[in-house]
Amino acid sequence: MSGRKKLYWIIGIFIFMYFLPLGNAKITNAILEAFKLLQWYVINHTLACVVPAMFIAGAISTFLSQASVMRYLGPDANRFMAYTVASVAGIILAVCSCSVLPMFAGIYTMGAGLGPASAFLYSGPAINVMAIFLSARVLGFDIGLARAVGAIAFAFIIGLSMAFIFRKAEHVRNKAAMELPPPPHPSRPLWKTALFFFCMIMFLVFSDWYNTNEVTLTKKSGEIGRASCRERVYHPV
């Protein structure tokens, strides 16, 4: 960002803050509620979903060998195999559209093609086991099955589309990757890597699972109660 743009931003922020009507109760309440929502998001989503997902992404970059990623998701991998693995890999994860991003970055950095990585990015939140079973339980088995099949099919379409749109950039990236020396053999035994991933995934699953149906409501009259989304009941406290 140039110095002139920085100056414009500073002037714009100053003018906005100068004329902000903080004496208006609606404005102050709106700002307060925005920060309360931000605090709720940090406590219930960032710490429970995004932070574990970043640890898993770091584990992907550290524990998984580049040779394994290149073998199944790289440019020389069988295309059908690569897109199939990428489309169904998210079934063991309980990730949302936010927490899947670090994992996408992890496998892409390790050498996965843009097409398979994009397929994983799309299907991860849609095909995870919690989302499929919840959809089947609430909306019916046919809807749950249709969601799983549709997620895999659209993951193929989106991955192939991304690979076609950015084929020139991917060709340059793959050519540079082929000139790199082969990665060293991992010194860590496989069971340690599997145990770490299992622990992180279990933490991600149970942190999302905790207290997902109970909410606390405060009525305008001041009455406080608890509502259960699953049982559709309300109990005054």
C-alpha positions as CSV (number, residue, x, y, z in Angstrom):
1,M,0.0,0.0,0.0
2,S,1.4,3.4,-1.0
3,G,1.8,6.3,1.3
4,R,-1.0,8.2,-0.4
5,K,-3.5,5.4,0.2
6,K,-2.4,5.1,3.8
7,L,-3.1,8.8,4.2
8,Y,-6.5,8.5,2.6
9,W,-7.4,5.6,5.0
10,I,-6.2,7.6,8.0
11,I,-8.3,10.6,6.9
12,G,-11.4,8.5,6.2
13,I,-11.2,6.7,9.6
14,F,-10.7,10.1,11.4
15,I,-13.8,11.6,9.6
16,F,-15.8,8.5,10.4
17,M,-14.9,8.5,14.1
18,Y,-15.4,12.3,14.3
19,F,-19.0,12.1,13.1
20,L,-20.0,8.8,14.6
21,P,-23.1,9.5,16.7
22,L,-22.2,7.7,19.9
23,G,-24.8,9.6,21.8
24,N,-27.5,7.7,19.9
25,A,-28.6,4.7,21.9
26,K,-29.2,2.6,18.8
27,I,-25.7,3.1,17.5
28,T,-24.0,2.3,20.9
29,N,-26.2,-0.8,21.3
30,A,-25.3,-1.9,17.8
31,I,-21.6,-1.5,18.5
32,L,-21.9,-3.3,21.8
33,E,-23.9,-6.2,20.2
34,A,-21.3,-6.5,17.5
35,F,-18.5,-6.9,20.0
36,K,-20.6,-9.4,22.0
37,L,-21.1,-11.4,18.8
38,L,-17.4,-11.2,18.1
39,Q,-16.7,-12.5,21.6
40,W,-19.1,-15.4,21.2
41,Y,-17.5,-16.3,17.8
42,V,-14.0,-16.3,19.4
43,I,-15.1,-18.5,22.3
44,N,-17.4,-20.9,20.6
45,H,-15.9,-21.2,17.1
46,T,-12.4,-19.9,16.8
47,L,-11.0,-21.7,19.9
48,A,-13.1,-24.8,19.2
49,C,-12.7,-25.1,15.4
50,V,-10.2,-22.9,13.8
51,V,-7.3,-23.3,16.3
52,P,-7.4,-27.2,16.2
53,A,-7.7,-27.0,12.4
54,M,-4.5,-24.9,12.3
55,F,-2.8,-27.6,14.4
56,I,-3.9,-30.3,12.0
57,A,-2.7,-28.2,9.1
58,G,0.6,-27.8,10.7
59,A,0.7,-31.6,11.3
60,I,0.0,-32.1,7.6
61,S,3.0,-30.0,6.7
62,T,5.2,-31.5,9.4
63,F,4.3,-35.2,9.8
64,L,3.0,-36.2,6.3
65,S,5.8,-36.9,3.8
66,Q,5.8,-34.9,0.7
67,A,6.2,-38.1,-1.3
68,S,2.9,-39.4,0.0
69,V,1.0,-36.2,-0.9
70,M,2.6,-36.2,-4.4
71,R,1.9,-39.9,-4.9
72,Y,-1.9,-39.5,-4.3
73,L,-2.6,-35.8,-5.0
74,G,0.3,-34.6,-7.1
75,P,0.6,-33.8,-10.8
76,D,1.7,-37.3,-11.7
77,A,-1.0,-39.1,-9.7
78,N,-3.8,-40.9,-11.4
79,R,-6.4,-38.2,-11.9
80,F,-9.4,-40.3,-10.9
81,M,-7.6,-41.6,-7.8
82,A,-6.4,-38.1,-6.8
83,Y,-9.9,-36.5,-7.1
84,T,-11.5,-39.5,-5.3
85,V,-9.1,-39.4,-2.4
86,A,-9.5,-35.6,-2.1
87,S,-13.3,-35.7,-2.3
88,V,-13.8,-38.4,0.4
89,A,-10.8,-37.4,2.7
90,G,-13.0,-34.9,4.6
91,I,-15.4,-37.6,5.8
92,I,-13.3,-38.3,9.0
93,L,-13.1,-34.6,9.8
94,A,-15.6,-32.3,11.5
95,V,-14.7,-29.1,9.8
96,C,-16.6,-26.0,8.7
97,S,-15.9,-23.7,5.8
98,C,-13.5,-21.8,8.0
99,S,-11.5,-24.5,9.6
100,V,-11.0,-26.4,6.3
101,L,-9.0,-23.5,4.9
102,P,-5.8,-24.2,6.9
103,M,-5.9,-27.9,5.9
104,F,-6.4,-26.9,2.3
105,A,-3.3,-24.7,2.5
106,G,-1.4,-27.5,4.2
107,I,-1.9,-30.1,1.5
108,Y,-1.5,-27.5,-1.3
109,T,1.8,-26.4,0.2
110,M,3.0,-30.1,0.4
111,G,2.6,-30.4,-3.4
112,A,-1.0,-31.4,-4.0
113,G,-2.5,-30.2,-7.3
114,L,-4.9,-27.3,-7.3
115,G,-7.7,-29.4,-8.6
116,P,-7.6,-32.2,-5.9
117,A,-6.9,-29.6,-3.2
118,S,-9.9,-27.6,-4.3
119,A,-12.0,-30.7,-4.3
120,F,-11.0,-31.3,-0.7
121,L,-11.7,-27.7,0.1
122,Y,-15.3,-28.0,-1.2
123,S,-16.2,-31.5,0.0
124,G,-14.6,-31.3,3.5
125,P,-17.3,-29.3,5.2
126,A,-20.1,-30.9,3.2
127,I,-19.2,-34.6,3.6
128,N,-17.9,-34.8,7.2
129,V,-19.4,-37.7,9.1
130,M,-21.2,-35.4,11.6
131,A,-22.9,-33.3,8.9
132,I,-24.0,-36.4,7.0
133,F,-25.5,-38.3,10.0
134,L,-27.2,-35.1,11.3
135,S,-28.7,-34.4,7.8
136,A,-29.9,-38.0,7.6
137,R,-31.4,-37.9,11.1
138,V,-33.2,-34.6,10.9
139,L,-34.1,-34.5,7.2
140,G,-34.3,-38.2,6.3
141,F,-32.0,-40.9,5.0
142,D,-32.6,-39.9,1.4
143,I,-31.5,-36.3,2.0
144,G,-28.4,-37.5,3.9
145,L,-27.4,-39.8,1.1
146,A,-28.1,-37.2,-1.6
147,R,-25.9,-34.7,0.3
148,A,-23.0,-37.2,0.5
149,V,-23.3,-38.1,-3.2
150,G,-23.9,-34.5,-4.3
151,A,-20.9,-33.3,-2.3
152,I,-18.5,-35.8,-3.9
153,A,-19.9,-35.2,-7.4
154,F,-19.7,-31.4,-7.1
155,A,-16.2,-31.7,-5.6
156,F,-15.1,-33.5,-8.8
157,I,-16.7,-30.7,-11.0
158,I,-15.2,-27.8,-8.9
159,G,-11.8,-29.4,-8.7
160,L,-11.6,-30.1,-12.5
161,S,-12.9,-26.6,-13.2
162,M,-10.2,-25.0,-10.9
163,A,-7.5,-27.1,-12.6
164,F,-8.7,-26.0,-16.0
165,I,-9.0,-22.3,-15.2
166,F,-5.5,-22.1,-13.6
167,R,-3.9,-24.7,-15.8
168,K,-1.0,-22.3,-16.9
169,A,0.0,-21.4,-13.4
170,E,-0.3,-25.0,-12.3
171,H,1.9,-26.1,-15.2
172,V,4.6,-23.7,-14.1
173,R,4.3,-24.8,-10.4
174,N,4.4,-28.5,-11.3
175,K,7.4,-28.0,-13.5
176,A,9.3,-26.3,-10.6
177,A,8.2,-29.1,-8.2
178,M,9.6,-31.7,-10.5
179,E,13.0,-30.1,-10.5
180,L,13.3,-30.3,-6.7
181,P,15.3,-33.1,-5.1
182,P,13.3,-36.1,-3.7
183,P,12.2,-35.5,-0.1
184,P,14.1,-37.4,2.7
185,H,12.5,-40.5,4.2
186,P,10.5,-39.7,7.3
187,S,12.2,-40.7,10.5
188,R,9.1,-40.7,12.6
189,P,7.2,-44.0,12.8
190,L,3.7,-44.1,11.2
191,W,1.9,-44.9,14.4
192,K,3.0,-41.7,16.0
193,T,1.7,-39.6,13.1
194,A,-1.5,-41.6,13.1
195,L,-1.9,-41.1,16.9
196,F,-1.4,-37.3,16.6
197,F,-3.9,-37.0,13.9
198,F,-6.4,-39.1,15.7
199,C,-6.1,-37.0,18.9
200,M,-6.4,-33.7,17.0
201,I,-9.5,-34.9,15.1
202,M,-11.1,-36.2,18.2
203,F,-10.5,-32.8,19.9
204,L,-12.1,-31.1,16.9
205,V,-15.1,-33.4,16.8
206,F,-15.9,-33.2,20.5
207,S,-15.2,-29.5,20.8
208,D,-17.9,-29.0,18.1
209,W,-20.2,-31.6,19.6
210,Y,-20.3,-29.9,23.1
211,N,-23.5,-28.1,24.0
212,T,-24.7,-27.6,20.4
213,N,-28.4,-27.7,21.2
214,E,-28.8,-25.7,24.5
215,V,-29.2,-21.9,24.3
216,T,-29.9,-19.3,26.9
217,L,-32.6,-16.7,26.0
218,T,-33.4,-13.4,27.7
219,K,-36.9,-12.0,27.0
220,K,-37.8,-8.3,26.9
221,S,-39.6,-8.8,30.2
222,G,-36.2,-9.8,31.8
223,E,-37.1,-13.5,32.1
224,I,-34.2,-15.8,31.4
225,G,-34.7,-19.4,30.2
226,R,-33.0,-22.2,28.4
227,A,-34.2,-23.6,25.1
228,S,-33.3,-27.0,23.5
229,C,-33.1,-26.8,19.7
230,R,-33.3,-30.6,19.5
231,E,-36.3,-31.1,21.8
232,R,-38.0,-27.8,20.9
233,V,-38.8,-26.9,24.5
234,Y,-38.3,-23.9,26.6
235,H,-37.6,-23.9,30.4
236,P,-37.6,-20.7,32.5
237,V,-34.6,-20.5,34.8
